[in-house]
């Protein structure tokens, strides 16, 4: 059984690996590599991408809050990661988070010798 684990922890994007195409469109540029829990992960494939919005104050306008991606990593993990549109504090890297993680294999570690 494949279980998706809720994480909600910050990740550290690796400088120089951001998606320049996304940034040119005014979107957050997905990092190609990042550190999380003392390990470096490389994005092998973007499985899905989406954005979430919410109302802004009492103005009735809708504001873009987060850019989301579900990615496959070189560690055989599928991660949902997101970027907060609004920067927290002064560190732009502090906008990036691992939301959930799941293994691509049902029985992680079995049959490997």
N, C-alpha and C positions, 0 to 999 in steps of 0.2 A: 504494500500500500504506500503510495506517495503522499506525504504529508507536507503541506505548506506551513512554514513556521512564521509567525508574526515577529518582526524584529524591531522596526522603527528606531534605528541607530544611525548616527552620522557616518558618512564615508568620506574619504579624502581623495578627490580627483587628482590624477597625475598631470602635472603641467605639460602643455604641449600636445595633449592627446584629445582635446575637445573637437567635436564635429564642427568644422568651419562652415559647412553648408547650412546647418541649422542656425548657427549664429548669424549668418548673412541674411537669413529670413526673419531675424528678430526673435528667434526662439532660443531656448537654452541649448547649448551645444553638448550633447552627450559625451562624457569622457570615454575614451577608448580603453583606458586603464585606470584603476582606482585601488586604494587600500582600505580594507575593512578588517577589523579584528586581527591586526598585525600580519595580514596576508595581502599580496597584490593579486588582483583579478584583471583579466583582459576580456573585453566584450568580444565574443566570437560572432554573435548574430543578434540583431534586434528582432524580437518576435512580434511585438506590438508596441504602439506608441499612441498616447492620447493626452488630453489636457482636461483639467477640471477648473470650473469657474464658480463664483458665488456673487451674490449681490453686494454692492459697495454702499455701505452706510444707508442713509435714507434717500439716496439720489435715484434709485431705481436702475442705475447702470450695472452691468455685469462686468466683473473684474476677473482676469485670468489669474488663478492662484498657483497652480502647479503644472509642471510638465512631467509626464510619467512615461516609463519604458518598462517593458518586460524583456529581459535579455538572457541569452545563454552565455555563460562564461567558460573560460578555458579550464575551470575546475569542475566542469560538468554539473553546474548549479544553474537553476533558473531563478533569477532575481527580479523582483519588482523594485525599481529605484525611482526616485522622484527628485525634482529640483523645485524648491520654493521660489516663486517669482519674486517675492519681496525678500531682500537680503536681511538676515538676522545678524545684528551687530556689524562690525566692520569687515569681517572676513567673508568674502564672496564664496569661498569653499565651504563655509558653514551652511550653505543652502542645500546641500546634497545629502540624501538619506537612502539607506536600504530599508525597504518597507517589509517585504517578505522574501523568503528563500525556500526553495525546494530542490531536491535532488532529481536528476534526470533518470535515475535508476530506482526501481522499486525496492531492491535489497542492497542498499549501499554497502560496499565492502565485501559482499559475499562473492565467492567464485574468483577472487583475485588472489594470485599466488605469487 
